[in-house]
């Protein structure tokens, strides 16, 4: 649309608030904007001398314009945000976020379960989050499991089924992790009291939970049950410590949202701190890509709208570092000049600075986000440093994993052009090796991997990294040699501690400079195989049960094992007990059997 063409329609545009939409010749929505005065705002694109080449490009692509009149600036703001979110026009600011963040859900069902999920379903359940740290989710769930007995089973605990005795209690009941609502041992009213404490905990409202624990501690102390009273005292201390770590301002601050923004070229970084009674309950930094060289004052309101929607924030006060046009009437925008609220803005700025620094550091460790020339340059440097025949565009890395001599597994990750190719990641259960033998395990999995690649006629990697020293490297080479692949791909070992690189047949290792791009890429690949392997190992360990291990002891049955685990919680704790302590639970004869078995290494956890 030219200036001349626009001049004919300009007088017909309304002068009130609304949103405008620019469409391309192909009738594709390319930009959405809001305005207090539609005619004045739209005319500015065609009447003034444009300085930004991006804005010039936008105007050149406009074929026709549509607009919607609304009653207020607030309505225009909400409608603009809704349309951008739905259609994601090319020239509007884009929120770069393809992650699926975790939630903690309290399921909408009789005797609700509490668990981790990445899917938010509109089924009436209560969702808390999203959380940007999986570690924080696990910490909260672990505390809930240890201190608020709830069921973990998926049984349909309807009133009729419980009354008709359809279910039996499981091991979790015997371990004290569940109070047995399935058999009617716990009423729904008592169970929902526990759920209420979970809700308070997840909302950061710790005072009611602490008061409940204090009441229980006093009750047990009055009954001379000092061991149980001490357990509640420990819970209270944990919550107080947890609260002290989370509280950064006074409780008088109330429930507020704090935002800050930093810009680097076409990218804006916005940090969010969600605060409830002085406790930070949510935090996230998002990355936004600017398309028309928008100012920070333009970017921040949109980011606030998106982030508050994601976290379902109900805070009525929003703290920002400078004035913004945020026309929603149900919230108050404050620019704090001092006190606790200013501390929150300063902390938010500190967080966004740390995020940018960490992002830059990560980019040094990996090649995603770099152009082809940068990727090739780093891979060529790795080729030079390791004296490889070819550029290592295809790299695979192997690692073994076991826990205290149990559950041996292995993992392999694949990198193509310096980036993870997760479709080619592989997990291995050790099949041919008895007991724990890292060398034999490495020989097995490397052999299995490349035998399969030969059978499937797949291209071999240019570089294979064995996470371990000379022993693991030599074991891998045995399989590679037996398959006739020696010399067809380069194989190196990486020592776990010194980060030395070992080559087949060399007595001395190669020590790359600690800050070299080659070593940083190798570290990133090594860390990825560790992460992948440990995740698999944890899954496998979770399938093994302590009770089955105890039952392997001759003369020890299921009931005895349950009694021990109910009292001491884990095999490790049982192993630390004296024979007399065990006898107090299961009798002298069985205590002697268990103690001898544990201390003669016949049983491993």
C-alpha positions, 0 to 999 in steps of 0.5 A, a space after each residue: 500500500 502506497 502513501 497515495 493509496 492510504 491517503 484515500 482511506 485515512 479520513 475514514 479511520 476512527 479516532 478512538 481506541 482500538 487495534 489495527 491489523 496489517 495484511 500482506 498481498 497473500 492475505 497473511 496477518 503480518 502485524 497487530 498493534 494497539 492505539 489510543 487513536 487509530 487514525 493518528 497511529 496508523 497514519 504515522 506509518 505512512 506520513 512520517 519519514 521512517 528511519 528503521 529499515 524494518 519498519 520500511 519493510 513492514 510498510 512495503 508489505 502492507 496490502 490492506 488494513 483492518 481495525 477493531 474499535 474497542 471501548 478503552 485502552 485496556 480492551 485494546 491492550 487485551 485484544 492485541 495480546 490475544 491476537 499476537 499470541 494466537 497468530 504470531 504475526 511475523 513483524 510482532 515481538 516473539 517470545 522465544 520459549 519452546 520449553 514445556 515447564 513442569 507443574 505440580 498437580 493436585 488431581 481432581 479425584 477422591 483422595 487427590 494425588 499430588 504429582 509432577 506433570 508437564 501437561 496442563 489439562 482443563 479437568 478441574 485439577 489444581 495446578 501449581 507452576 509452571 516451575 522453571 527448575 525441575 530440581 525445585 519441583 523434586 525438592 517440594 515433592 520429596 518434602 511433601 512425601 516425607 511429611 504429609 502422608 498421601 497416596 501415590 496409587 492410581 486406584 479409583 477410591 470411590 466411597 462405594 468401592 472402599 465400603 465394599 473392601 475392593 482394595 488392600 493396602 500396599 507397601 507404601 502403607 507399611 512404610 508409613 508413606 500412606 495412611 491407607 484410605 483404600 481400606 478406610 483407615 483414613 477418612 476423606 476429611 482427614 486426607 483433605 486436611 493434608 491436601 490443605 497443607 500441601 496447598 499452603 506449602 505450594 503457595 509459599 504460605 508456610 506459617 499454617 504448615 509450621 503451626 500445624 507441625 508445632 501443634 503435633 509436636 506438642 501433642 506427642 510431647 504431652 503423651 511422652 512420645 518424644 521420638 515423634 515429637 523430635 520428628 516434628 521439630 525437625 520438620 519445623 526446622 526444615 521449613 524455617 530454613 527453607 523459608 529463610 532461604 526464600 524470604 528476601 524482603 519483609 512479609 509486609 511487602 505482600 503479594 507482588 510481581 517484580 519485572 526488569 528488562 535488559 536489551 542487547 540489539 534485537 533481543 530483550 531479556 525480561 526477568 520475573 519474580 513472583 512474591 507472596 508474603 516476602 517469599 519468592 514463589 516463582 522466577 523466570 527470565 524470558 527471551 523476546 525477539 524484537 522485530 521493529 526496533 521497539 523500545 523497552 517501554 514497548 516490550 515490557 508491557 507485552 512481556 508482563 501480560 504473557 508471563 502473568 498469564 503463564 503463571 496465573 498471577 493474581 498479584 494486584 501490584 506490579 513493580 517495574 524499573 521505569 514508567 510503562 503504559 499498562 492500561 489494565 485497571 485491576 492492577 497497580 504499576 509502581 516504580 519503587 524508589 527505596 525499601 524492600 520493593 526497590 530490593 526486589 527490582 534490584 534482585 530482578 536486574 541481578 537475575 537477568 544479568 546472570 541469565 545473560 552471562 550464563 547464556 553466553 557461557 553455554 554458547 561457548 560450550 556448544 555450537 547450537 545457535 552458531 552459523 555454519 562458518 562458526 560451527 565448522 571453525 570449532 570442529 576444525 579446531 577439534 580436528 587439529 587439536 586431536 590430530 584427526 584425519 577428518 573433521 568430526 562432524 559426527 561424534 559419539 560418546 559412551 559412558 558406564 553407570 552403576 550405583 554401589 555395584 548395582 544396576 549396571 547400565 551404559 549410555 551413548 549420545 550422538 552429536 552431529 555438527 556439534 549439536 545433539 542428535 537425540 534421535 540417535 541417543 541409545 541406552 544399554 542394559 548390560 546383558 553379557 557381563 556378570 557383576 560389575 565390570 566396567 571394562 567388559 561392559 564398555 566392550 559389550 555396548 560399543 560392540 553392540 552399537 557398531 555391529 548394529 550400525 554395520 547391519 543397518 548400513 549406517 555411516 560411522 562417526 568420525 570420532 568416538 569418545 570413551 568416557 574413562 581412562 585407558 582401561 575403558 578405551 582398550 576395552 572399546 577398541 577390542 570390540 572395534 577391532 573385532 568388527 574390522 573397524 579399526 582405522 575407520 573412525 578415531 577413538 579416544 578416551 577421556 579421563 574423568 578427573 583431569 580431563 586428559 585425552 588418551 589415544 590408543 597405543 600412546 603412553 602419554 595423554 594430551 592435556 588441552 588448554 582448559 579454556 580451549 573451544 575444543 575442550 569446551 565442546 568435549 566437556 559439553 558432550 561428556 556432560 550430556 552423556 552423564 546426564 542421559 546415563 544418570 537419568 536412565 540409571 535412576 529409572 532402572 533403580 526405581 524399578 528395583 525394590 528394597 524389599 525384594 533385596 531383603 527377601 533374598 536373604 535366606 530365612 527372611 520373608 516379606 513381613 520381616 522385610 516390611 517391619 525392618 523398612 518401616 522402622 529404618 526406611 532403607 537398607 543403608 539405615 538397616 546396615 548401620 544398626 547394631 544386631 541388638 537394635 535389629 533384634 528389637 524389631 525382628 527378634 534375635 535369630 533373624 537379626 543375626 541372619 540379616 546383620 551377617 548378610 549385610 556385613 558379609 556383602 551378600 546384599 547390596 542396596 
